[in-house]
Amino acid sequence: MSSEPTQTMTAVQIEKVVGPAIGPLLPEIAQLRVRVFREWPYLYDGDFDYEQRYLQRYLQSAGAAVIIARDGKRIVGASTCLPMRDESAEISEPFRMRGWDLNQFFYFGESVLLPEYRGRGIGVAFFEAREAHAKSFPGIEYSCFCAVQRPSNHKLRPAGYVPLDAFWRKRGYTFYPDLVCRLSWKDIDEEHETEKPLAFWLKSLHGKPLP
């Protein structure tokens, strides 16, 4: 299994990568995560070695895919997905607590894109490619992702920051403010890791009512 080109836009090639072909991409994706997630709202003081270990889950899941944005040979963006049943217990816990069948959900992990490539439709392409991938699996009814929740008066919130809520709603996602997982990482202004809440957004892929 290898990479599969999907479309080209403004000299940026979008491709889906599955199976063992994901492995050689992990160092570049790890570097992107460390760089992009340092920005608001994640403020992640990233660790490259940890990121490479974390990303191994996409090699271990037979259903995983990574959507890559390339400018020439350079990876400028990446977006991940895998069946929820293959995700960590921390992320799947709120679904299990509600008694929902994990086999019906496809989890969309991180999307990271260098700032100079934003606003070109690449984010839309990431969602379209991941949804198409998820729909290819029997029994999958919903796609979902989670986003960190920060207080509106946070001291590092940039002036004029506009959240992505409208973009996600336009993609057909519904916000579930009470469906929350909790993950820990070290913020750029922190001495130690602290726990952060991340709330989920859900979409029905085939018309089944949302749970």
C-alpha positions in Angstrom: 0.0 0.0 0.0 1.3 3.4 -0.8 0.4 7.0 -1.6 -2.5 7.9 -3.8 -2.7 11.4 -5.4 -6.1 13.0 -5.0 -6.0 16.5 -6.4 -3.8 19.5 -7.1 -4.4 23.1 -6.1 -2.2 26.2 -6.6 0.9 24.0 -7.0 0.1 22.0 -3.9 -0.4 18.3 -4.3 -2.9 16.6 -2.0 -2.3 12.8 -1.6 -3.6 10.0 0.7 -1.0 7.8 2.2 -1.9 4.4 3.9 -0.1 1.4 5.2 3.7 1.1 5.5 4.2 4.1 3.3 3.2 6.3 6.3 6.4 5.4 8.1 8.9 7.4 6.2 6.7 10.5 6.5 6.5 10.5 10.3 9.6 12.6 11.0 8.4 15.4 8.7 4.9 15.2 10.2 6.3 15.3 13.7 8.2 18.4 12.9 5.1 20.0 11.5 3.1 19.2 14.6 5.8 20.7 16.9 5.8 23.9 14.8 2.1 24.4 14.1 0.8 23.3 17.5 3.0 25.9 19.2 0.5 28.5 17.9 -2.8 29.4 19.6 -4.9 27.7 20.7 -2.8 24.7 21.5 0.3 26.5 22.7 2.1 23.1 22.7 5.7 23.1 23.8 6.4 20.1 21.6 8.9 17.3 21.8 10.0 15.8 18.5 10.8 12.4 19.9 7.5 12.1 21.6 5.7 13.1 18.4 7.4 10.4 16.5 6.3 7.8 19.1 2.8 9.2 19.2 2.4 9.0 15.4 3.2 5.3 15.4 -0.5 4.6 15.9 -1.0 5.4 12.3 1.3 2.6 11.3 -0.4 0.2 13.7 -4.0 0.8 12.6 -4.9 -1.0 9.4 -7.6 1.6 8.7 -5.5 4.7 9.2 -4.7 7.3 6.5 -2.6 10.4 6.4 -3.5 13.1 4.0 -0.4 15.0 2.8 -0.1 18.5 1.2 3.1 18.8 -0.8 4.7 21.8 -2.4 7.1 20.0 -4.7 8.8 17.3 -2.5 8.3 19.3 0.7 5.5 18.4 3.1 3.7 21.6 4.0 0.6 20.1 5.7 -0.7 16.8 7.0 -4.1 15.5 8.3 -4.7 12.2 10.0 -7.5 9.8 10.6 -8.2 6.3 11.8 -11.1 4.2 13.2 -12.0 5.3 16.7 -11.6 1.8 17.9 -7.9 2.1 17.2 -7.5 5.4 19.1 -6.1 5.9 22.6 -8.3 5.2 25.6 -8.2 8.9 26.6 -9.7 10.0 23.3 -12.3 7.2 23.0 -13.4 7.4 26.7 -16.3 9.9 26.4 -17.8 7.7 23.6 -17.4 4.5 25.7 -18.9 6.3 28.7 -22.0 7.0 26.7 -22.3 3.4 25.5 -21.7 4.4 21.9 -20.4 1.7 19.5 -16.8 2.8 18.6 -17.0 0.7 15.4 -19.4 3.4 14.0 -17.0 6.3 14.4 -13.9 7.4 12.4 -11.6 9.8 14.3 -10.0 12.7 12.5 -6.8 13.6 14.4 -4.6 16.5 13.8 -4.5 18.8 10.8 -1.4 20.9 10.6 -0.6 23.3 7.8 2.1 25.9 7.5 0.8 29.5 7.8 1.8 30.6 4.3 -0.4 27.8 2.8 -3.6 28.6 4.6 -6.6 30.1 2.9 -6.1 28.1 -0.3 -8.7 25.4 0.3 -6.3 22.9 1.6 -8.2 22.5 4.9 -11.4 21.7 2.9 -9.4 19.1 0.9 -8.2 17.5 4.1 -11.8 17.0 5.3 -13.0 15.8 2.0 -10.2 13.2 1.6 -10.6 11.9 5.2 -14.4 11.7 4.9 -14.0 9.7 1.6 -11.6 7.4 3.3 -13.9 6.9 6.3 -16.9 6.1 4.0 -14.9 3.3 2.4 -15.2 1.2 5.6 -18.4 -0.8 6.2 -20.2 0.1 9.4 -18.8 3.6 9.8 -21.6 6.1 10.3 -19.9 9.1 11.7 -16.7 11.2 11.5 -15.5 13.2 14.5 -12.7 15.3 15.8 -12.0 17.2 19.0 -10.6 20.7 19.6 -9.0 22.2 22.7 -11.2 24.5 24.8 -9.5 27.7 26.0 -11.0 30.4 28.2 -11.9 33.5 26.3 -9.7 35.7 28.6 -6.6 33.5 28.3 -3.5 35.7 28.5 -2.0 34.3 25.3 -5.1 34.6 23.2 -4.2 36.7 20.1 -6.1 39.9 19.6 -8.7 39.4 16.9 -8.5 35.6 16.9 -11.3 34.0 15.0 -12.0 30.3 16.0 -12.7 27.7 13.3 -16.2 26.9 14.5 -17.9 28.5 11.4 -15.5 26.6 9.1 -16.3 23.3 10.8 -20.1 23.9 10.8 -19.8 24.7 7.1 -18.2 21.2 6.6 -21.4 19.8 8.3 -20.1 19.2 11.8 -22.1 19.6 15.0 -20.5 20.7 18.3 -21.0 18.5 21.3 -19.8 20.7 24.2 -20.4 18.0 26.8 -18.6 15.3 24.9 -15.1 16.0 26.2 -11.8 14.1 26.5 -8.9 15.3 28.5 -5.3 15.3 27.4 -2.1 16.6 29.1 0.7 18.6 27.5 3.1 21.4 28.4 2.1 24.8 27.2 4.8 27.2 26.0 4.3 29.3 29.2 4.1 26.4 31.6 6.8 24.6 33.7 4.9 21.3 33.6 2.2 19.4 31.8 -1.4 20.3 32.7 -4.6 18.7 31.6 -6.7 20.3 28.9 -10.3 19.7 27.9 -11.0 18.9 24.2 -14.6 18.9 23.0 -15.9 16.9 20.0 -17.5 17.8 16.8 -19.6 15.0 15.0 -20.9 14.5 11.4 -23.1 11.9 10.0 -21.5 10.4 6.8 -24.5 8.6 5.4 -27.5 10.4 6.8 -28.0 8.5 10.0 -29.2 10.8 12.9 -26.5 11.9 15.2 -26.4 10.1 18.5 
